[in-house]
Each structure stands twice: as structure tokens, then as C-alpha cells.
């Protein structure tokens, strides 16, 4: 039996979702032959500034956007993360050595930009057998150079645009493969008839449903958008996923909507919610977009995290696989147009989005990892 250790740092919902997606692929192809574990490196560190990275990320991508944008100045300077890793190695060595000693992996996979250079340095500097190290990049286009560590054994990326970008950061071409975004195989299993799923969820089986999502942290103008749709679109129901944003959930629950509105916190049944919905209105998170492509759900993007998610909007627009509408009023216009059953444009958008779907990505990733393990 071989052990695959997936390293990540919680921030939004995408990194954990990607880790779980890779595990779903490994389990589906290799069952008990491979054991897996996911470790959030930040949570294992003693320093309160480091082990609250999830809260810091949430702040950086909301109120602290000015600082987040400043960090993206390192965007085209791949030497910055390399030097940072050298300087920070002593600070992380104990934590990482403890993780490796406890987990005893035969293969390490990184699904976060911060856990490539540092863990690899620590791993290569320690005695013991050679443990291969693989990066699975989960940003669609605008990949930060921190992801790119030319010494990794293999690197998998979601799109050709991402590959071009990482080659520009010095990644060796023979070790970078385009496989698609890792999406849990639960999204590829037919969940059945939409009306039946709606009934199971306690929704109105006949009314079209718009699903609103703001990533794992429930960020973006979800409240304003819900209000605009509730007052501006006839004969519709809403499902709003607020993720870990408890304040937003309470705010939404306090409203008398006048239409059916289903409000959720952090859900574990996103495949079901997507299958039951007609449209998705979301921030431009790569995980959510890739899941919607597979679910055949038309996507309206209302915002993006600067830097990291900017490319996702351009990617969707360039392939005409969705719409970008920032203001609630604009979103309402697109929702109205897309809920019109006679709308041929929507059929084309769905066809374009489906063409970008990579339902097999996790199986390809699993197969590559297995080959490296042998
Ligand atoms: N997600 C989830 N439950 C929730 C909210 C989000 O499982 O309540 C998942 C969603 O399906 C996706 C991921 O979290 O897989 C969000 O990733 P994305 O890259 O879209 O955005 P992030 O939250 O990382 O900014």
C-alpha cells in the first residue's frame, strides 16, 4: 500500500475541494491500493500569524484588497518566491519535518502556491529515501510564480494558457502537462432528473432556480444580487450558498423575500445544488467555474479576486462560455434573457462551456500520480 500526502493551505474552498477531488480520482481508480491524507501546512505551524492563514486570506481578498494587489506585484518575478523559500526554510523546517515524519508519504502533492518551494526544499535536505513531489496547479490562467518550482518531479495544469504561463516562469516543458481542473468525480455522476432533485431538496419542482455562490467564504455582492433578482425576475426561485460567511447567512435569513429563497451555509452537496439549478451566478473561482462546466450550468460571473482570478473571467469571455456582469442590474438582465426558453444564445453558451469541461481531469491526475508512485 502506498501513501499520497496532499499539502494545502485553507483559503476559500477551492484548495481543499481540489485535494478531495484528487482523492476521489485515486479512490475511483485504485481503491485501497493507495491511502491518502490532506494536511493544511498552515494549521500545523505554531505561529499565530501563519496558522490563521484562512482568516488572513479572507481579509486579504475582501477588506485588505489593497495589500493583496500589492502582493501581486511579484507576478512576473519568479525569483521572489525562490528567495522567500530560502529565507523562510528555517522557520518552517520543524513543522514540515514533523508532517513528513508523521505522514510517511511515498508521494507528496501540492495544491496550493505556498506549499511548493518550501516543502520541497525541506524534503530534499532531509535524509531518507527519495520522495517524489508533484504540483497540481488550480489557477486557470493567471498562475502566480509561487506555484512554479522547477525542481518538482511533475506539474499538472488546468489549461494551455496556464502551461504557457508557467513555462515562462522557468518550469521544464517536459514536466508540465495540461490535464484540466481537478473536479470531484461526484460532479460527473448523473444525479437524475432535475425536478426530482428539487423535490428532494425541498425546492419548488417547477420554478427555474438561480444558484448564487461566492466561493467557500461566501464573498462578493451576494446579498445585493439576491435582492435584485428577487425583485427584478418573475417566476424564479433562488438558492444562495453563503459558505463560511455566517454574517451573510443571517442577513439573508432576516429578509422576507416574496419568492422561494433557499439559504445555505457551507454545503457538502454542491453537485446536487448545481444539478437542480438552471443558472449559476458566482465569483470567478476556478473550482466553481470548472464544476459548472461539467454540470452544464450556464455561468454569470459577478466578481473576481484581483490577480489570481482575473484570467478566469477573460478565459470564460474569450470562449464565450458564460457572461461577466458586475452590477446587480446587469446580472438581472442576463438572468432574464437566459431564463427565456427561446434563447438560442444560451444554448450556444452552454455548448461552449461544455466544450471546456474536463470531467476526466481527476482520473488523468490519479493515473499520473500512480505511475510516479510505481
Ligand atoms: N464549495 C463547497 N461548499 C460551499 C461553497 C463552496 O463545497 O458551501 C466548494 C465549491 O464547490 C468549489 C470550492 O468550494 O469546489 C470553491 O472553489 P473556488 O475555486 O470556486 O473558490 P474559492 O472559494 O477557492 O475562492
Boltz pocket constraint, residues with backbone or C-beta under 6 A from the ligand:
constraints:
  - pocket:
      binder: B
      contacts: [[A, 11], [A, 12], [A, 13], [A, 14], [A, 15], [A, 17], [A, 18], [A, 214], [A, 215], [A, 216], [A, 217], [A, 241], [A, 242], [A, 243], [A, 244], [A, 265], [A, 266], [A, 267], [A, 268], [A, 269], [A, 270], [A, 283], [A, 284], [A, 285], [A, 286], [A, 287], [A, 288], [A, 289], [A, 291]]
      max_distance: 6.0
